[in-house]
């Protein structure tokens, strides 16, 4: 699912224009992100891609996402990339729908990565092994799930 830059002091992933507050407070464990339940998420998030948002230290994405503003900020940070921009135009509505579903308490989430990859393979007619080799799909599915979880959490507050 985005874009980020890395803080030179603590290594945190930051949105364009965001100033890291690592010097003001203790940073979270390296490679970990706080989940909605307050537990540390140590899932594999090693895909170095401007498409996948990573929020460490409990920071939250602001939903719903305005795709064109998001793409514009991404373009400023990383330069023009038509393929990434079109991918964002396709995935951001899905992420926003998941967030809205979370706000309204709708079912169907969280998505199970293995089942989603299998469904994608069937829908695309590609072998499952090729789909599983795509390192971007699991983080995109996690982005959708995190949007839903954030919607649920915001409803509970």
N, C-alpha and C positions, 0 to 999 in steps of 0.2 A: 500499500500500500502505500513515498513522499520524499522529502528532502530534509537535510539537516547539515549543520556544520559542527565541528568538534571543538570544544573548549581546550585551549592549549595548556591549561593548568591542571584540569582534572579529567579530561577526556569525555565529558558529558556531551551528548548530542543536543544541539540547539537549533531552534527554528531561525530562519533568516532574520537578522536584526535583533534577535534575543541576546541579552547579556547574561552570562552565567553568574549564579549567585554562590558558587562554590567557596568563595572567600568569606562569605557571610555565615555559612553553616557547614556542618559535616556532610561530606558527600556519601551517597549510597555505595554499597559494595560494587566493585567493578563488574560490569556485565549483567547486573541485576536491575530489575525494575519493580517498583511496588505495584502489586495487583490491587484490585478493588477490595479484596478481603484483608488487606494489610499484610499479606504474606509476600515473601520475596520470590519473584518469578525468575527462574534460572533457565528457562527454555532456550533452545538454540535460536539465536537471533543474529547469526553471523553473516547474513547476506548484506554485503556492502552496496546498497542501492539507494539512489535518491528517491525511489518510489515508495519505500517503506518507512512510515513514521516510527520513530522510537522515542519514547518518553520515559526518562528515568527519574528517579527521585520523587515519584508521585505526581508529576505534572500531567495534565490532561489535555487531550485534543479538544478544540472547540467545535462543537457540532451544532447544526448541520454545516457542512463544509461548502463554501461557494467554490465550485470547481474552477472557474475562470480566475478568481483571485489567487487560489492555491497554485494554479499553473503559472500565473504571472510571477508570483514570488519564487517559484521553483526556477523559472526561466532566468530571473535576476541572479539567483544563487549559482546555477549550474550552466547557464547558457541554453540556447534553443535545442530541443530534442523532440522532434515531431512524434516519434514513436512513443516516448514516455508521456507526452502531452495527450495523445489519443488514448493511451492506456488509462490515464487519470480520468479523462472524460467518461470512460466506461466504468471504472471501479468506484469513483466517488459517489454516484447515485446509489450503488449497492451498499456502500458504507453508511450513507445517510439513511437509507431504508432500514438498515439494521439498528441504527441509533433510535429511529422513530419507533420501531418495534419494541425496543427496550423501554422507551418512555411509556408505551401503551400496554406493556406487560404481555405482548404477543409471544406465542411459542415459536418453535422452529430453530431456536438457537440454544446453545452455541453450535456452530457447524463443526462436524467432525472431519478433520483434515483428510483422512483416508477415504471416507465416503465421498467427499467433495471431489477429490482427485479421480476416483473411479467414475463418478458422474461426468466429469469433464472429459475423461477419456472416451466414454461412451458417446457423449454428445458430439465430440470432435472427430470421432472415428480414428483417433490415433491410439497406438499401443499404450497401455498403462505405464510401461517402463519409461516411455518418452515423457509422459506427463509427470511422473515421479522424479525425473531427472531435472525438471524445471525448478530451480532454487527460489524463484520468486513466488510461486503459487502458495506454499504453506504460510509465508509471512502475510500475504494478502488475505488469506482466510483468517489468520490471527487478527488482522486489522479489523475485519468485519466483526469478529467475535468481541473485540475490545470495544468497538462502537456500541454494540448491543449491551455489553456489561455496563458501560458508562451510562447509557440511557436508563438501565434498571437502577443503578446507584442513584442517579439524580432524581428518579421518581421516589425512591425511599427516603430522601432527605426532607 
